[in-house]
Amino acid sequence: MAGSFAFSIILFLSFSPAIDFMNHALKPLQPSAPDLSIETPDNDNSISKELADTLKENPVVKRVYGRSYYSDIPAEVSGESFTVYLVSYEEEQFRWAEDDLINGSFEGSVSGNGVLAVYMDPDRTFDPGEQMTLGLPSGTETVEICGSLAENMFNVPDGAVLFICSEDFFEELTGIGQYSVIDVQFTADVTDQDVEEIRSLAGDGFTVEDYRMGNSEVRGAYYSFALFLYGFLAVIALISIFNIINSIAMSVSARINEYGAMRAIGMSSAQMIRTVAAETATYVFWGIAAGCAAGLPLNYKIYDMLVTFRWGDAWYFPTTAVVVIIGVMILSGAAAVCGPSRRIHEMSIVDTISAL
């Protein structure tokens, strides 16, 4: 009986990492997903920041954020040499990236005193506080690595590493004060005419990509996927409820004549109900213990294969999933006692003994 209860917990905890996989895999649904991007050829940082300021004044524009790139920078950390890609982030982009911090802190990078490494290769890690030497055209610069991010939304050649810094620090290091990419997010009132006006404002020298249709399609796919995943978890929870209620009811029915005999020798209805409750609590307790003992290692292993291996996010204790399934088990156990208890309470001693 306890094993059947434990199996529901194992199944629930084993399937829950798929939610994290879904949230990582469908990138356009991230808060930073643009509706429209203005890009320069070959990331040559030729978009003026005045264009971004002009776009912010447009009533159909919800948010504007830009990035600058600098590639193929020779770098060295702890005697190891490699090539660095440097990208600037403004305040909003740093805020979006906070949930993806693996180690270290944002403060140094946001304030312009260091850089953040983006997780690229599980065999190459960077510890907070390490010093990195950059070979820039203006000379050699030493910067501090403040931490590492798990997200990787950039196409970087094999063997290269990407670092993120503030716009002011980027300009200080490279001397570049313009953008390579400007991303735009629209309000719900945007029209195709508004988008065409922005295309005209950007000019012919830049590439303007409209992602609204693609985002809408991916959003629909996300909702479909989410409906399937959450629906499956809900089915597991419902199966757990029905399994516990039916199992306890069958257990009581199988021994209803024994309960009748105990009532015949003086046991009260309240004592019999406590007996059923104690039996149910024992099954639920050991089911929870066994389910968590087996389910949590499986949750860790599956999370490692689905999420950590691809995006570098460290496993976290699935508090929400554990609380939900344990809550379902406890409430189901309480509900399972009610039906048989009412039946025992309403039957006469003679009917109880002869019920079998």
Contacts in CASP RR format, 6 or more apart in sequence:
PFRMAT RR
TARGET T0000
AUTHOR 0000-0000-0000
METHOD contacts of the structure
MODEL  1
MAGSFAFSIILFLSFSPAIDFMNHALKPLQPSAPDLSIETPDNDNSISKE
LADTLKENPVVKRVYGRSYYSDIPAEVSGESFTVYLVSYEEEQFRWAEDD
LINGSFEGSVSGNGVLAVYMDPDRTFDPGEQMTLGLPSGTETVEICGSLA
ENMFNVPDGAVLFICSEDFFEELTGIGQYSVIDVQFTADVTDQDVEEIRS
LAGDGFTVEDYRMGNSEVRGAYYSFALFLYGFLAVIALISIFNIINSIAM
SVSARINEYGAMRAIGMSSAQMIRTVAAETATYVFWGIAAGCAAGLPLNY
KIYDMLVTFRWGDAWYFPTTAVVVIIGVMILSGAAAVCGPSRRIHEMSIV
DTISAL
1 247 0 8 1.000
1 251 0 8 1.000
1 283 0 8 1.000
2 282 0 8 1.000
2 283 0 8 1.000
2 286 0 8 1.000
2 287 0 8 1.000
2 290 0 8 1.000
3 286 0 8 1.000
3 287 0 8 1.000
3 290 0 8 1.000
4 243 0 8 1.000
4 247 0 8 1.000
5 240 0 8 1.000
5 243 0 8 1.000
5 244 0 8 1.000
5 247 0 8 1.000
5 283 0 8 1.000
5 284 0 8 1.000
5 286 0 8 1.000
5 287 0 8 1.000
5 288 0 8 1.000
5 291 0 8 1.000
5 329 0 8 1.000
6 286 0 8 1.000
6 287 0 8 1.000
6 288 0 8 1.000
6 289 0 8 1.000
6 290 0 8 1.000
6 291 0 8 1.000
6 294 0 8 1.000
7 291 0 8 1.000
8 236 0 8 1.000
8 237 0 8 1.000
8 239 0 8 1.000
8 240 0 8 1.000
8 243 0 8 1.000
8 325 0 8 1.000
8 329 0 8 1.000
9 240 0 8 1.000
9 287 0 8 1.000
9 288 0 8 1.000
9 290 0 8 1.000
9 291 0 8 1.000
9 292 0 8 1.000
9 295 0 8 1.000
9 325 0 8 1.000
9 326 0 8 1.000
9 329 0 8 1.000
10 291 0 8 1.000
10 294 0 8 1.000
10 295 0 8 1.000
10 298 0 8 1.000
11 236 0 8 1.000
12 233 0 8 1.000
12 236 0 8 1.000
12 237 0 8 1.000
12 240 0 8 1.000
12 321 0 8 1.000
12 324 0 8 1.000
12 325 0 8 1.000
13 291 0 8 1.000
13 292 0 8 1.000
13 295 0 8 1.000
13 296 0 8 1.000
13 298 0 8 1.000
13 299 0 8 1.000
13 318 0 8 1.000
13 321 0 8 1.000
13 322 0 8 1.000
13 325 0 8 1.000
14 295 0 8 1.000
14 298 0 8 1.000
14 299 0 8 1.000
14 302 0 8 1.000
15 229 0 8 1.000
15 232 0 8 1.000
15 233 0 8 1.000
15 236 0 8 1.000
16 233 0 8 1.000
16 299 0 8 1.000
16 318 0 8 1.000
16 321 0 8 1.000
17 299 0 8 1.000
17 302 0 8 1.000
17 303 0 8 1.000
17 306 0 8 1.000
17 307 0 8 1.000
17 318 0 8 1.000
18 229 0 8 1.000
18 306 0 8 1.000
19 229 0 8 1.000
19 230 0 8 1.000
20 303 0 8 1.000
20 306 0 8 1.000
20 307 0 8 1.000
20 313 0 8 1.000
21 306 0 8 1.000
21 307 0 8 1.000
22 222 0 8 1.000
22 225 0 8 1.000
22 226 0 8 1.000
22 229 0 8 1.000
23 29 0 8 1.000
24 307 0 8 1.000
24 310 0 8 1.000
24 311 0 8 1.000
24 313 0 8 1.000
26 218 0 8 1.000
26 221 0 8 1.000
26 222 0 8 1.000
26 225 0 8 1.000
27 33 0 8 1.000
27 153 0 8 1.000
28 211 0 8 1.000
28 214 0 8 1.000
28 215 0 8 1.000
28 218 0 8 1.000
28 219 0 8 1.000
29 215 0 8 1.000
29 218 0 8 1.000
29 219 0 8 1.000
29 222 0 8 1.000
30 96 0 8 1.000
31 96 0 8 1.000
32 65 0 8 1.000
32 93 0 8 1.000
32 96 0 8 1.000
32 153 0 8 1.000
32 183 0 8 1.000
33 185 0 8 1.000
33 211 0 8 1.000
33 215 0 8 1.000
34 183 0 8 1.000
34 184 0 8 1.000
34 185 0 8 1.000
34 211 0 8 1.000
35 184 0 8 1.000
35 185 0 8 1.000
35 186 0 8 1.000
35 190 0 8 1.000
35 210 0 8 1.000
35 211 0 8 1.000
35 212 0 8 1.000
35 215 0 8 1.000
36 183 0 8 1.000
36 184 0 8 1.000
36 186 0 8 1.000
36 195 0 8 1.000
36 198 0 8 1.000
36 208 0 8 1.000
36 209 0 8 1.000
36 210 0 8 1.000
36 211 0 8 1.000
36 212 0 8 1.000
37 181 0 8 1.000
37 182 0 8 1.000
37 183 0 8 1.000
37 184 0 8 1.000
37 208 0 8 1.000
37 209 0 8 1.000
37 211 0 8 1.000
38 47 0 8 1.000
38 51 0 8 1.000
38 181 0 8 1.000
38 182 0 8 1.000
38 184 0 8 1.000
38 198 0 8 1.000
38 202 0 8 1.000
38 206 0 8 1.000
38 207 0 8 1.000
38 208 0 8 1.000
39 180 0 8 1.000
39 181 0 8 1.000
39 206 0 8 1.000
39 207 0 8 1.000
39 208 0 8 1.000
39 209 0 8 1.000
40 46 0 8 1.000
40 47 0 8 1.000
40 179 0 8 1.000
40 180 0 8 1.000
40 181 0 8 1.000
40 205 0 8 1.000
40 206 0 8 1.000
40 207 0 8 1.000
41 205 0 8 1.000
41 206 0 8 1.000
41 207 0 8 1.000
43 69 0 8 1.000
43 71 0 8 1.000
43 180 0 8 1.000
43 181 0 8 1.000
44 180 0 8 1.000
45 68 0 8 1.000
45 69 0 8 1.000
45 70 0 8 1.000
45 176 0 8 1.000
45 177 0 8 1.000
45 178 0 8 1.000
45 179 0 8 1.000
45 180 0 8 1.000
46 178 0 8 1.000
46 180 0 8 1.000
47 178 0 8 1.000
47 179 0 8 1.000
47 180 0 8 1.000
47 181 0 8 1.000
47 182 0 8 1.000
47 206 0 8 1.000
48 178 0 8 1.000
48 179 0 8 1.000
49 177 0 8 1.000
49 178 0 8 1.000
49 179 0 8 1.000
51 179 0 8 1.000
51 182 0 8 1.000
51 201 0 8 1.000
51 202 0 8 1.000
52 64 0 8 1.000
52 65 0 8 1.000
52 66 0 8 1.000
52 179 0 8 1.000
52 182 0 8 1.000
54 201 0 8 1.000
55 61 0 8 1.000
55 64 0 8 1.000
55 182 0 8 1.000
55 184 0 8 1.000
55 198 0 8 1.000
55 201 0 8 1.000
56 64 0 8 1.000
58 194 0 8 1.000
58 198 0 8 1.000
59 187 0 8 1.000
59 189 0 8 1.000
60 186 0 8 1.000
60 187 0 8 1.000
60 189 0 8 1.000
60 190 0 8 1.000
60 191 0 8 1.000
60 194 0 8 1.000
61 184 0 8 1.000
61 185 0 8 1.000
61 186 0 8 1.000
61 187 0 8 1.000
62 185 0 8 1.000
62 186 0 8 1.000
62 187 0 8 1.000
63 92 0 8 1.000
63 184 0 8 1.000
63 185 0 8 1.000
64 182 0 8 1.000
64 183 0 8 1.000
64 184 0 8 1.000
64 185 0 8 1.000
65 90 0 8 1.000
65 92 0 8 1.000
65 93 0 8 1.000
65 182 0 8 1.000
65 183 0 8 1.000
66 88 0 8 1.000
66 90 0 8 1.000
66 93 0 8 1.000
66 179 0 8 1.000
66 181 0 8 1.000
66 182 0 8 1.000
66 183 0 8 1.000
67 87 0 8 1.000
67 88 0 8 1.000
67 89 0 8 1.000
67 93 0 8 1.000
67 179 0 8 1.000
67 180 0 8 1.000
67 181 0 8 1.000
67 183 0 8 1.000
68 87 0 8 1.000
68 88 0 8 1.000
68 167 0 8 1.000
68 170 0 8 1.000
68 171 0 8 1.000
68 174 0 8 1.000
68 176 0 8 1.000
68 177 0 8 1.000
68 178 0 8 1.000
68 179 0 8 1.000
68 180 0 8 1.000
69 85 0 8 1.000
69 86 0 8 1.000
69 87 0 8 1.000
69 180 0 8 1.000
69 181 0 8 1.000
70 85 0 8 1.000
70 86 0 8 1.000
70 87 0 8 1.000
70 170 0 8 1.000
70 173 0 8 1.000
70 174 0 8 1.000
70 176 0 8 1.000
71 85 0 8 1.000
71 86 0 8 1.000
71 160 0 8 1.000
72 83 0 8 1.000
72 85 0 8 1.000
72 160 0 8 1.000
73 83 0 8 1.000
73 84 0 8 1.000
73 85 0 8 1.000
73 86 0 8 1.000
73 134 0 8 1.000
73 135 0 8 1.000
73 136 0 8 1.000
74 81 0 8 1.000
74 83 0 8 1.000
74 84 0 8 1.000
74 134 0 8 1.000
74 135 0 8 1.000
75 81 0 8 1.000
75 82 0 8 1.000
75 83 0 8 1.000
75 84 0 8 1.000
75 132 0 8 1.000
75 133 0 8 1.000
75 134 0 8 1.000
75 135 0 8 1.000
75 161 0 8 1.000
76 82 0 8 1.000
76 132 0 8 1.000
76 133 0 8 1.000
77 126 0 8 1.000
77 130 0 8 1.000
77 131 0 8 1.000
77 132 0 8 1.000
77 133 0 8 1.000
77 145 0 8 1.000
78 130 0 8 1.000
82 124 0 8 1.000
82 159 0 8 1.000
82 160 0 8 1.000
82 161 0 8 1.000
83 157 0 8 1.000
83 159 0 8 1.000
83 160 0 8 1.000
83 161 0 8 1.000
84 132 0 8 1.000
84 134 0 8 1.000
84 160 0 8 1.000
84 161 0 8 1.000
84 162 0 8 1.000
84 163 0 8 1.000
85 154 0 8 1.000
85 156 0 8 1.000
85 160 0 8 1.000
85 161 0 8 1.000
85 162 0 8 1.000
85 163 0 8 1.000
86 115 0 8 1.000
86 134 0 8 1.000
86 162 0 8 1.000
86 163 0 8 1.000
86 164 0 8 1.000
86 165 0 8 1.000
86 170 0 8 1.000
86 173 0 8 1.000
86 174 0 8 1.000
87 154 0 8 1.000
87 162 0 8 1.000
87 163 0 8 1.000
87 164 0 8 1.000
87 165 0 8 1.000
87 170 0 8 1.000
88 164 0 8 1.000
88 165 0 8 1.000
88 166 0 8 1.000
88 167 0 8 1.000
88 169 0 8 1.000
88 170 0 8 1.000
88 171 0 8 1.000
89 97 0 8 1.000
89 109 0 8 1.000
89 164 0 8 1.000
89 165 0 8 1.000
89 166 0 8 1.000
89 167 0 8 1.000
90 166 0 8 1.000
90 167 0 8 1.000
91 110 0 8 1.000
94 106 0 8 1.000
94 109 0 8 1.000
94 110 0 8 1.000
94 166 0 8 1.000
97 106 0 8 1.000
97 116 0 8 1.000
97 149 0 8 1.000
97 151 0 8 1.000
97 164 0 8 1.000
98 106 0 8 1.000
100 149 0 8 1.000
100 150 0 8 1.000
100 151 0 8 1.000
100 313 0 8 1.000
101 147 0 8 1.000
101 148 0 8 1.000
101 149 0 8 1.000
101 150 0 8 1.000
102 119 0 8 1.000
102 147 0 8 1.000
102 148 0 8 1.000
102 149 0 8 1.000
102 150 0 8 1.000
102 312 0 8 1.000
102 313 0 8 1.000
102 314 0 8 1.000
103 127 0 8 1.000
103 128 0 8 1.000
103 147 0 8 1.000
103 148 0 8 1.000
104 128 0 8 1.000
104 146 0 8 1.000
104 147 0 8 1.000
104 148 0 8 1.000
105 128 0 8 1.000
105 146 0 8 1.000
105 147 0 8 1.000
106 116 0 8 1.000
106 146 0 8 1.000
107 146 0 8 1.000
108 114 0 8 1.000
108 144 0 8 1.000
108 146 0 8 1.000
109 115 0 8 1.000
109 116 0 8 1.000
109 146 0 8 1.000
109 147 0 8 1.000
109 164 0 8 1.000
109 165 0 8 1.000
109 166 0 8 1.000
109 169 0 8 1.000
110 166 0 8 1.000
111 166 0 8 1.000
112 165 0 8 1.000
112 166 0 8 1.000
112 168 0 8 1.000
112 169 0 8 1.000
113 144 0 8 1.000
113 146 0 8 1.000
113 169 0 8 1.000
114 143 0 8 1.000
114 144 0 8 1.000
114 145 0 8 1.000
114 146 0 8 1.000
114 165 0 8 1.000
114 169 0 8 1.000
115 132 0 8 1.000
115 143 0 8 1.000
115 144 0 8 1.000
115 145 0 8 1.000
115 146 0 8 1.000
115 163 0 8 1.000
115 164 0 8 1.000
115 165 0 8 1.000
115 169 0 8 1.000
116 145 0 8 1.000
116 146 0 8 1.000
116 147 0 8 1.000
116 148 0 8 1.000
116 149 0 8 1.000
116 163 0 8 1.000
116 164 0 8 1.000
116 165 0 8 1.000
117 126 0 8 1.000
117 145 0 8 1.000
117 147 0 8 1.000
117 148 0 8 1.000
117 149 0 8 1.000
117 161 0 8 1.000
117 162 0 8 1.000
117 163 0 8 1.000
118 148 0 8 1.000
118 149 0 8 1.000
118 151 0 8 1.000
118 152 0 8 1.000
118 154 0 8 1.000
118 161 0 8 1.000
118 162 0 8 1.000
118 163 0 8 1.000
118 164 0 8 1.000
119 148 0 8 1.000
119 149 0 8 1.000
119 150 0 8 1.000
119 151 0 8 1.000
119 152 0 8 1.000
119 311 0 8 1.000
119 312 0 8 1.000
120 152 0 8 1.000
120 156 0 8 1.000
120 159 0 8 1.000
120 160 0 8 1.000
120 161 0 8 1.000
120 162 0 8 1.000
121 159 0 8 1.000
121 161 0 8 1.000
122 309 0 8 1.000
122 312 0 8 1.000
124 161 0 8 1.000
125 148 0 8 1.000
126 145 0 8 1.000
126 147 0 8 1.000
126 148 0 8 1.000
127 145 0 8 1.000
128 145 0 8 1.000
128 146 0 8 1.000
128 147 0 8 1.000
128 148 0 8 1.000
129 144 0 8 1.000
129 145 0 8 1.000
129 146 0 8 1.000
129 147 0 8 1.000
130 144 0 8 1.000
130 145 0 8 1.000
131 142 0 8 1.000
131 143 0 8 1.000
131 144 0 8 1.000
131 145 0 8 1.000
132 142 0 8 1.000
132 143 0 8 1.000
132 144 0 8 1.000
132 145 0 8 1.000
132 163 0 8 1.000
133 140 0 8 1.000
133 141 0 8 1.000
133 142 0 8 1.000
134 140 0 8 1.000
134 141 0 8 1.000
134 142 0 8 1.000
134 143 0 8 1.000
134 173 0 8 1.000
135 141 0 8 1.000
136 173 0 8 1.000
136 174 0 8 1.000
138 173 0 8 1.000
138 174 0 8 1.000
138 175 0 8 1.000
141 173 0 8 1.000
143 165 0 8 1.000
143 173 0 8 1.000
145 163 0 8 1.000
149 164 0 8 1.000
150 311 0 8 1.000
150 312 0 8 1.000
150 313 0 8 1.000
151 311 0 8 1.000
152 162 0 8 1.000
152 311 0 8 1.000
154 162 0 8 1.000
156 162 0 8 1.000
165 173 0 8 1.000
167 177 0 8 1.000
170 176 0 8 1.000
170 177 0 8 1.000
171 177 0 8 1.000
184 198 0 8 1.000
186 194 0 8 1.000
186 212 0 8 1.000
190 212 0 8 1.000
195 210 0 8 1.000
195 212 0 8 1.000
198 208 0 8 1.000
199 208 0 8 1.000
202 208 0 8 1.000
237 324 0 8 1.000
237 325 0 8 1.000
237 328 0 8 1.000
240 325 0 8 1.000
240 328 0 8 1.000
240 329 0 8 1.000
240 332 0 8 1.000
241 328 0 8 1.000
241 331 0 8 1.000
241 332 0 8 1.000
241 335 0 8 1.000
244 280 0 8 1.000
244 283 0 8 1.000
244 284 0 8 1.000
244 329 0 8 1.000
244 332 0 8 1.000
244 333 0 8 1.000
244 335 0 8 1.000
244 336 0 8 1.000
245 332 0 8 1.000
245 333 0 8 1.000
245 335 0 8 1.000
245 336 0 8 1.000
247 283 0 8 1.000
247 336 0 8 1.000
248 276 0 8 1.000
248 279 0 8 1.000
248 280 0 8 1.000
248 283 0 8 1.000
248 333 0 8 1.000
248 336 0 8 1.000
248 337 0 8 1.000
248 340 0 8 1.000
249 336 0 8 1.000
249 339 0 8 1.000
249 340 0 8 1.000
251 279 0 8 1.000
252 259 0 8 1.000
252 276 0 8 1.000
252 340 0 8 1.000
252 343 0 8 1.000
252 344 0 8 1.000
253 340 0 8 1.000
256 344 0 8 1.000
256 352 0 8 1.000
256 355 0 8 1.000
256 356 0 8 1.000
257 352 0 8 1.000
257 353 0 8 1.000
257 354 0 8 1.000
257 355 0 8 1.000
257 356 0 8 1.000
259 272 0 8 1.000
259 275 0 8 1.000
259 344 0 8 1.000
259 352 0 8 1.000
260 349 0 8 1.000
260 352 0 8 1.000
260 353 0 8 1.000
260 355 0 8 1.000
261 353 0 8 1.000
262 272 0 8 1.000
263 269 0 8 1.000
263 272 0 8 1.000
263 349 0 8 1.000
263 352 0 8 1.000
264 349 0 8 1.000
264 353 0 8 1.000
269 344 0 8 1.000
269 345 0 8 1.000
272 341 0 8 1.000
272 344 0 8 1.000
273 337 0 8 1.000
273 341 0 8 1.000
273 344 0 8 1.000
273 345 0 8 1.000
276 337 0 8 1.000
276 340 0 8 1.000
276 341 0 8 1.000
276 344 0 8 1.000
277 337 0 8 1.000
277 341 0 8 1.000
280 333 0 8 1.000
280 336 0 8 1.000
280 337 0 8 1.000
281 333 0 8 1.000
284 329 0 8 1.000
284 330 0 8 1.000
284 332 0 8 1.000
284 333 0 8 1.000
287 329 0 8 1.000
288 326 0 8 1.000
288 329 0 8 1.000
292 322 0 8 1.000
292 326 0 8 1.000
296 317 0 8 1.000
296 318 0 8 1.000
296 322 0 8 1.000
299 315 0 8 1.000
299 318 0 8 1.000
299 321 0 8 1.000
300 315 0 8 1.000
303 315 0 8 1.000
304 315 0 8 1.000
307 313 0 8 1.000
307 315 0 8 1.000
308 314 0 8 1.000
308 315 0 8 1.000
344 352 0 8 1.000
347 355 0 8 1.000
END
